[in-house]
Amino acid sequence: MRLNLLITIFLFNILYSQEDGSLNYKEDQIYLNFNFDFQLKSIEGYQQNGFSRSFNLGILRDISFNEKGNKGIAFGLGYGYTRLVNNLDIGEDVNFYVDSNSALRNRLSYHSIHFPIELRLRTSTLESFAFWRFYFGYKLNYNFLSNYKPFFGRKTSLKKYVSQFSHSLSFSIGFNTWNIRFETGLSPILKILTHPNNIKDDFLISSVGLVFYIL
């Protein structure tokens, strides 16, 4: 009940700010993005065998630095779902390991609550809704409800295998409706134990995709 009330108040403030006739207007306070996810670091034997993707949506509070409203900062709250397809299998001591069968399409998924912050530069005006965006972001993630579905076998609910907290940097650039978003992880989302060397590798997720802003 309290959460619903806070969300309602937040959305009311967003809508009210859009009707303000001053130069200190607000922009891009609801976001939706779709990403292709991949692992940049070279890990021996690791193979991504499918379309790993993520979906995110959320609300942001836009705060202008100047009267023109073309420079500012935004902070907010969001939700994300990530699904990774690869040849990783469940190991011991909350580690994954690379399966010798590189063709396996094992699926790892988890949900996240996001706490994003963006530094915003744009060419917008009070009258124009088509403008260039250059947004630099940082995001703290709380990850939960992780599941593992092997190529052969039943889905398994995981605990402690996926890092509970992670964080990342992002950059979004685009004009009007279409905006490209790049993101790279700063902390590992999971640990991989490579055999036979038994070396632990950090699994850092990067992504590229489209982001859409409204209001």
C-alpha positions as CSV (number, residue, x, y, z in Angstrom):
1,M,0.0,0.0,0.0
2,R,2.7,2.4,0.9
3,L,4.7,1.5,-2.2
4,N,1.7,2.2,-4.4
5,L,1.2,5.5,-2.8
6,L,4.8,6.5,-3.3
7,I,4.6,5.5,-7.0
8,T,1.4,7.5,-7.4
9,I,2.9,10.6,-5.9
10,F,6.1,10.2,-8.0
11,L,4.1,9.9,-11.3
12,F,1.9,12.9,-10.3
13,N,5.0,15.1,-9.8
14,I,6.3,14.0,-13.3
15,L,3.0,14.9,-15.0
16,Y,2.8,18.2,-13.2
17,S,6.3,19.1,-14.1
18,Q,5.6,18.6,-17.8
19,E,2.8,21.2,-17.6
20,D,5.0,23.8,-16.1
21,G,5.4,26.7,-18.6
22,S,8.8,27.8,-17.3
23,L,12.1,27.1,-19.1
24,N,13.1,24.8,-16.2
25,Y,11.1,21.9,-17.8
26,K,11.5,18.2,-17.3
27,E,12.2,15.5,-19.9
28,D,12.5,11.7,-20.3
29,Q,11.2,10.6,-16.9
30,I,9.9,7.1,-17.9
31,Y,12.3,4.7,-19.7
32,L,12.0,1.3,-21.4
33,N,14.9,-0.5,-23.0
34,F,15.7,-3.9,-24.6
35,N,19.3,-5.2,-24.7
36,F,21.5,-7.9,-26.2
37,D,23.8,-9.1,-23.4
38,F,27.3,-10.6,-23.7
39,Q,30.4,-11.3,-21.7
40,L,33.5,-9.3,-22.7
41,K,36.2,-11.0,-20.7
42,S,37.8,-14.0,-22.4
43,I,37.1,-17.2,-20.3
44,E,38.6,-20.5,-21.4
45,G,35.9,-22.8,-22.9
46,Y,33.0,-20.4,-22.4
47,Q,30.5,-20.2,-25.2
48,Q,27.4,-18.0,-25.6
49,N,25.0,-20.2,-27.4
50,G,21.9,-18.1,-28.0
51,F,20.3,-14.7,-27.7
52,S,21.1,-13.5,-24.2
53,R,18.9,-10.5,-23.5
54,S,17.5,-8.2,-20.8
55,F,14.5,-5.9,-20.5
56,N,14.3,-2.9,-18.2
57,L,11.7,-0.2,-17.4
58,G,11.5,2.5,-14.7
59,I,10.9,6.0,-13.7
60,L,13.4,8.9,-13.3
61,R,13.2,12.3,-11.7
62,D,14.7,14.8,-14.0
63,I,16.5,17.8,-12.3
64,S,17.8,20.6,-14.5
65,F,21.0,22.4,-13.9
66,N,20.1,25.5,-15.9
67,E,17.0,27.5,-17.0
68,K,17.2,26.1,-20.6
69,G,16.7,22.6,-19.2
70,N,19.3,21.1,-21.6
71,K,21.7,20.0,-18.8
72,G,20.7,18.1,-15.8
73,I,20.8,15.0,-13.6
74,A,18.2,12.2,-13.0
75,F,17.7,9.6,-10.4
76,G,15.0,6.9,-10.0
77,L,13.8,3.4,-9.6
78,G,13.5,0.6,-12.1
79,Y,12.9,-3.1,-12.7
80,G,14.9,-5.5,-14.9
81,Y,14.8,-9.1,-16.2
82,T,17.9,-10.8,-17.6
83,R,18.2,-14.1,-19.4
84,L,21.6,-15.6,-20.3
85,V,22.1,-18.5,-22.7
86,N,25.5,-20.3,-22.6
87,N,27.3,-23.5,-21.7
88,L,27.7,-22.8,-18.0
89,D,26.7,-25.5,-15.5
90,I,26.2,-25.4,-11.7
91,G,29.3,-26.3,-9.7
92,E,30.2,-26.5,-6.0
93,D,30.7,-23.7,-3.5
94,V,28.3,-21.3,-5.3
95,N,30.5,-21.3,-8.5
96,F,29.6,-22.1,-12.1
97,Y,31.9,-24.1,-14.3
98,V,32.3,-24.3,-18.1
99,D,30.7,-27.5,-19.5
100,S,32.9,-29.4,-21.9
101,N,30.0,-29.6,-24.3
102,S,30.3,-26.1,-25.8
103,A,27.0,-26.5,-27.8
104,L,24.8,-26.6,-24.7
105,R,22.1,-23.9,-24.4
106,N,21.7,-23.7,-20.6
107,R,19.7,-20.7,-19.4
108,L,20.3,-18.6,-16.4
109,S,17.7,-15.9,-15.5
110,Y,17.2,-13.4,-12.7
111,H,15.2,-10.3,-11.8
112,S,16.6,-7.0,-10.6
113,I,15.6,-3.8,-8.8
114,H,17.6,-0.8,-10.3
115,F,18.6,2.4,-8.7
116,P,19.8,4.5,-11.7
117,I,21.5,7.9,-11.9
118,E,22.1,9.8,-15.1
119,L,24.1,12.9,-16.1
120,R,22.1,14.4,-19.0
121,L,23.2,16.6,-21.9
122,R,20.6,17.3,-24.6
123,T,19.6,19.8,-27.3
124,S,16.0,20.1,-26.2
125,T,13.9,23.3,-25.9
126,L,10.5,24.0,-24.4
127,E,8.8,23.8,-27.8
128,S,10.8,20.9,-29.4
129,F,10.2,17.2,-28.7
130,A,12.8,16.0,-31.2
131,F,16.4,16.5,-29.9
132,W,19.7,14.8,-29.4
133,R,20.5,13.0,-26.1
134,F,23.8,12.3,-24.5
135,Y,23.2,10.5,-21.2
136,F,25.9,9.1,-18.9
137,G,24.7,6.7,-16.3
138,Y,25.5,4.7,-13.2
139,K,23.2,2.0,-11.9
140,L,23.1,-0.1,-8.6
141,N,21.3,-3.4,-8.9
142,Y,19.6,-5.6,-6.4
143,N,19.3,-9.1,-8.0
144,F,16.9,-11.7,-6.9
145,L,14.8,-14.8,-7.9
146,S,17.5,-16.4,-10.0
147,N,16.8,-19.6,-11.9
148,Y,18.9,-22.1,-13.8
149,K,17.4,-24.3,-16.6
150,P,19.9,-26.8,-18.2
151,F,19.6,-27.9,-21.7
152,F,18.6,-31.4,-20.3
153,G,16.7,-31.2,-17.1
154,R,14.4,-29.2,-14.9
155,K,14.5,-25.6,-13.9
156,T,16.3,-25.0,-10.6
157,S,15.9,-22.1,-8.2
158,L,19.3,-20.8,-7.3
159,K,20.5,-19.1,-4.0
160,K,23.8,-17.3,-3.6
161,Y,25.0,-18.3,-7.1
162,V,24.1,-14.9,-8.5
163,S,25.5,-11.8,-6.8
164,Q,22.9,-10.1,-4.8
165,F,24.3,-6.6,-5.6
166,S,26.0,-5.4,-8.8
167,H,26.6,-2.1,-10.4
168,S,27.4,-0.8,-13.9
169,L,28.1,2.3,-16.1
170,S,26.1,3.2,-19.2
171,F,26.0,5.7,-22.1
172,S,22.9,6.5,-24.2
173,I,23.0,8.5,-27.4
174,G,20.2,9.2,-29.9
175,F,17.8,11.5,-31.6
176,N,14.1,11.8,-31.0
177,T,12.6,8.3,-30.6
178,W,15.6,6.1,-31.4
179,N,18.4,5.9,-28.8
180,I,21.2,3.4,-28.5
181,R,22.3,2.4,-25.1
182,F,25.7,0.8,-24.1
183,E,26.3,-0.7,-20.6
184,T,29.2,-2.4,-19.0
185,G,29.3,-4.2,-15.6
186,L,31.7,-3.0,-12.9
187,S,31.2,-6.0,-10.7
188,P,30.8,-9.7,-11.4
189,I,27.3,-11.1,-11.6
190,L,28.7,-14.7,-10.9
191,K,31.9,-16.7,-10.5
192,I,33.1,-19.3,-13.0
193,L,35.5,-22.1,-12.1
194,T,37.4,-23.2,-15.2
195,H,38.6,-26.8,-15.4
196,P,41.1,-28.3,-15.2
197,N,43.0,-25.3,-14.0
198,N,40.5,-24.4,-11.2
199,I,40.9,-20.7,-11.9
200,K,38.1,-18.5,-10.8
201,D,37.0,-16.0,-13.4
202,D,34.6,-13.0,-12.9
203,F,31.6,-13.0,-15.2
204,L,30.9,-9.4,-16.1
205,I,27.9,-8.6,-18.3
206,S,27.9,-5.9,-20.9
207,S,25.0,-5.0,-23.2
208,V,23.9,-3.0,-26.2
209,G,20.3,-2.1,-27.0
210,L,17.6,0.4,-27.6
211,V,16.2,2.7,-25.0
212,F,12.9,4.7,-25.3
213,Y,12.1,7.7,-23.1
214,I,8.7,9.3,-22.6
215,L,7.3,12.2,-20.6
